[in-house]
Structure formats: structure tokens, C-alpha cells
Amino acid sequence: MDALSDVLSLLKPASYMFRSVDAAGRWAIGFEAHRGINCYAVLKGQAWLAVDGVAEVLLGEGDCVLLPRGLPFRIGSALDVAPVDTWDLFPAVEEGGVISINGGGDVFGVGGYFAFESRHADILLDVLPPIVHIRQASDRAVLIGAMERITEELRTPLPGSFLMARHLAHLVLLQALRIILADGPDGGSGWIYGLADKQIGAALNALHGDPARKWTIQVLADIAAMSRSKFALRFRELVGASPIDYLTRWRMLLAADRIVTTRDPISVIAPALGYDSESAFSTAFKRVMGCAPRAYLRDHVRDDTRGSGPANVNF
């Protein structure tokens, strides 16, 4: 797979929620910090979006935003309105339904939320920008059209509606990540900024295509059509790690996933990820993930509901 498909597969999209809001007068809804990605579009009127510690943005008709970091935020008619917590509104409205506030009529929008099964979703998502404002009309049309269709499928189920909604939700997520890639690097560092660069992206796709290979800086530089020194410098600038460090971290994320999903022994996982010995693999795993493979498995089994791993890995 290409690197974006690879990362999205490891994130393991597990669930999604989509609802619409029809509001009037003074109103605001507050969202707590969470693990996942939000996507919102204003179809009528306007609303203020405020992401804690990041920015305040006035959204007009046709505007669409992506919130990839799970930071607390609120959306409403004005910034000085005390927000109502989502849990006071959403549970009473079925999936795909419309939340009516003050009788509705002034503002209408649709929003969705994606949750991930991976314990390391934060490692992969924290490198994304906190707010992505969808600028291109064609991009907005794709995302808004898909979100509206999802709410229809959820609100009025037909044969196959569950599968249709799930595939459309994945389409929204993938298209949103593509838009981030298309915007290119903006001063951040992480895997998605590397993919946004044509030359570094080629090297990343090669690494993801064959993580067990004995990669060298020179081979990767040749794939990127760059000199060895310029490639190494550019890779670190965009990705935030050297190519070999990136490869090691990616291997360990793959290993962590295999440890908990397949229960394969280290003797199987190590060579599949390019390690000649179990000890070399275990040393790398402990360095990157913060604990030995067996301890990692025990931690996962003991506290599987937390959804986060024991490590703090800047990926």
C-alpha cells in the first residue's frame, strides 16, 4: 500500500457519528477533548467555531472544516454564549437525526466524528494541524455531499444502509486527509508533511511498501532523486526524524499492532519486520515503545479500554 493507506489502515477507523444541527437565536455547543477526528460543514447561515488555545473562526454558508486533533472546541452563534455540553443534546437524537435548538431556522449544519481502534491513534494524528479549513469548492462539495448522504442513510435506513454509511464515512476521512496533503507543508513536521513533498513522499511510500527491507540512506535518496546529504536534511525537516529512525518507529507500530491482534510470537514478528534476531527486535521495541514486547501485551490485555499505549512516540 501507499503510505497514506498504510497509516489509515493502522489507525483502524472503528466508528463514526453523524448528526445535523438546526439552530436559531443565541446558542452554543461545547465538545470536550476526545480521541478522534471531527468534520463540520455549514449549509445555511453562519456560526463561530472556537478551538481551545488555537483559533476562533467564523464559518459561513458552504464552509467546511476538519478538526483532526481531538482538542476541546465549541460552535455557536457567538463567542460569548455559554455552551451546552454535547452529552446534554446528542443522546436524545438518533444517528443521522437533526438537533433542533430554539426552534431552528437560522443556521443549519452537518457534522461527523470518527473514532479509531488503534491505541496509537494520537501518535499518528497529533502531527496534523488542529484546524483544516477546506478552501476548494470541489473539495467542499465532495465532503458535504458525502456527509449529507451519510445522515440520510442513518436517518432513513434502506437495505445495505449500514455498509453504505460506513464506506461513505471512510471516504470522507480519506478525502479530508488528501486535502491536508494537497495543502503541502506549512511549517509542521510529521509523516503527513513528508508525504506532501513529492520527493520525500516517494521515499516514504517506498519505506511503507517494504518495511522489512534493509534500507539505506543512499537507496532512499536515489528513490527521491536527491543527493544523500540533501535528502537526509530535507527528510528530517519535514518528517521530524531521520529516515532510519522513522522506519524503526513505523516497524514498532506495526509490531505493536501484530502483538495484540495476532498474538504471533516474537520469533515470527521480528524477521517479518527486518530483524535478524529476537534480541535486536526486543531492544528496538523497548526503546521506541517504552516497554518490552511481553509487557506491552500484558498492558494491552489488562487495560484494553483505555485506547492508548504506554509509550510517548513522536511519529
N, C-alpha and C positions, 0 to 999 in steps of 0.2 A: 504494500500500500504506500501511497504518498504520505508525507509526514503529517499533514493536517488530518487525513483519515485515520492515521495511526494514533494520534493524540486523542481524537474524538472517540475512537474505539476504546482506548484505555480509560477515558473519563466514564464510560458506561452510563449514558443517559438512562435514568431509571424511571422517572415520572415527570409529568407536566401538569400544569393547571392553567386554564384559560377562562376568563370572565370579562364582561363588559361593564362599564360604569356610565350611568346616565344621571347627570347631576345638575343642580341649579342653586342659585344663591351663594352663600358662603359655606364652603366645605373643604375638608382636607382628610386624607387617609395616610396613616403612618405605617411604615414597614420596618420591622426590626432587622438587625443583622442576621444573615442567613447564609447557607451554603448553596449557591446555585446562580443561575443567570435569569434576569428579567428582561422582558421586551414589551414596550408600550407604544401605542400609536393614538394620536388624537384625530378623530374623524369629523368632529364638529366642535366649534368654539375654540377655547384656549384654556390652558392650565399651567400652573407653576410646578416645576419639578425641582426639588432640593435634595441633593445627596450630601449627607453629613460630611463636613470637612473638605468637600471637593468643589461644588459649584451649585448655583441656582440658575435654572434655565426656564424661560417662558416658551412653552410649546404651543404652536399654532395649528390650525387645521391642516392635516396632512403630514404633520411632523411625526417622526418615528425615532425612538431611542432604544439603545441596548445598554443594560447595566450588568456587566459581567462579573463584578467583584463581590456581590453579596453585602455591600455596605448598607447601613440604615439610610432610608430615604423617605420622603413624603411627597405627595402630589395633591394639588388642590387649587382652589380659586384664587388664593392669596397666601403670601408667606407668613402673615401674622395670625392665621387661623389655627387654633389648637387642633391637631389631627386626631381622628378616631382610629384606634388600632384596628388593623385588618381582621383580627380574630373576633372583633365585635360585629363585623359586617359579612365577611365571606362565608362562614359556616352555614348561614341561613339561605345562601343562594347556591343552587346546584351548579355543577360544572357546565360551562358554556352559557350560564344564565346572565341576567342583567341586574346589577346592583343599582337600585334607584335611591338617589339622595335628594331630599327636599322636593320630591315630585319630578325631578329631571327636566330636560328640555334645553338647557343652556350649553352643556358640554357632554359629548359622547365619545368614549374611547374604548379601546380593547387592549387587554394586556395578558401576558403569559409568563409562566415561571417554569424553569427547567431544573430538576434536581438530578444529582448524579450518584451512582452507586459507589464509585471509586473512593477509597479512603484518602486518596491523594489529589482529589479534585482541586483543592486550594493551591497545591503546588503548581498545577498546570494553569489555573485561572488567574492567580494573583499577578501574573505578568501582564495581563490585559489592562487596557485603560479603564478607569472607573465609569466613564460615560462615553458612549459612542453615538454621536448624532448622525443619523442616516441622511445624507445630503442629496444623493442622486434620486431623481423622480422614479427611475426604473427600479432601483433597489427598494424604495418605499413601496411601490406598487406590488412587488413580489411578496414582501413581508406582510403588508397589510392584507393583501388578498388571501394569503395562506392563513393568517390568524383569524380572519372573518370566517373562512371555511371551517376551521377547527371548531370555532364556537357553534357554528351551525350543526356540525356533526355531533357535538356533545349535547347540544340543546334538543335536537330532534333526531334521535338515533334511527338509522336505517341499517339494513343488512350490511355488515362489514364496516360500520362506523368506527368501532374501536380501532381497527387496523388502519383505517383511513386517517383518523385523527393522530395516531402515533406517527405514521410516516410523514404527515404534514408538519408535525411538531419537530421532527428531526430535520426536515427541510428548512424550517425557519431557523433553527440553531446553526445548521451548516452554512446557510446563506449569510447569516449575521457574521459568522467568523470569516467568511470570504470577504465581506465588506471591510472588516478590520485589516485584513491582509492587503486589500486593494488600496487602502489609505496610505500604506507604507510606514516606515519607521518614523516615530515622532519624538525621539529622544529617550524612549524607554529601552529596556533590554529584556530579552527572553526569547523563547522559541518562536513566537509568532512574528517578532520583529526580524528574526533571521530569515524566516520564510518569505517575508515581504520583499527581501532583496533577491534579485534573480540569481546572482552568482552564489551567495551563501545558501539560498534556498535549494539550489541544486545539490550542494554538499549535504545539507540536512536530509533531503529526500534519499540520497544515497545511503546515509547512515541508518535511516529508518528502514530502508529496503533490505538491509543485510546487517543487523546489529551484531551478529556473531563474527563477522569478518575482522581480520587483523588489520584494522585501518591505520594508515599513517598520515601525517600532515601533508606530505608531498602528494600522495594519491588523491586526497581530498582537494588540495589546491589545484591539481590538474583537472579535476571534475569541475571546479569553479572557474577554470580558465584564468587563474591568478598566480602570481609568484607565491612561493611558500611563505615569505615574511608578510606580504600584504594580506594574504588570505588569513593567516593566524591573527593578525591585528584586527582586521575587519570582522572576523567571526566573534572575537571577544567583545568588540564594541557593541555589536548588535545582539548577541545571544547572552552575554554576561558571563561566559565561561569559555575555557579553551575547548577546541573540538574534542579532545580526548576526555576531558572532564565531563563534557556534555554527554558523550557516548556512554561513559561509565554510569552517570546518573540515569540515563534512559534505560540502560540494561538493568539497573537495580529496580526501577519502577516496574519493568516487565517481570523481573524475578519476583518482586513482592506480590504482583497480581497472580502469578503462577503458583506461588507458595500457598495462597489462601483459596484459590479457585480449583486447583487440580490436585493439591497435596502431593505433587511429584517430589521425590527425594532430591536432595542437592546433587547427587551423582548424575541425575538426569538434567536438571536445570543448568548447572554450571557449564557443561560443554555446549549446550544449546545456545548459550549466550557468549561463547567465545573464550571460556576459561579452561585452561589445561588441567587445573587441579581444583579440588573442592576447597582447599585451604585458601588459595588465591581468591576464589569467588567469595568465600565467607568473610575474608578480610575486607574486600571491597564493599560488600553488603553492609557490614558493621560500620565502616567509615561513612558511607553515604546515608544509610537509613537510621543509624544511631543505635542499633542493637543487632545481635546475631540472628540468622535466619530462623532458628528454632524459637528464640524468644519472640521474634516478630509474629510467628504463627500463634504462639500461646497468647500473646496480647490481643490478636485479632479474634481468636476464639472466645477469650474471656470478656471482651467488651466490643462485640460486633456492632452494637447500635450507635457507637459514637460517630462513626463515619470519618474518622481521621486517624492517621498513623502516628507513630511515636516520634517521627523524625521531623526536622525543620530543614527541608531541602530547597534551596533556591534554584529552581529549574527554569 
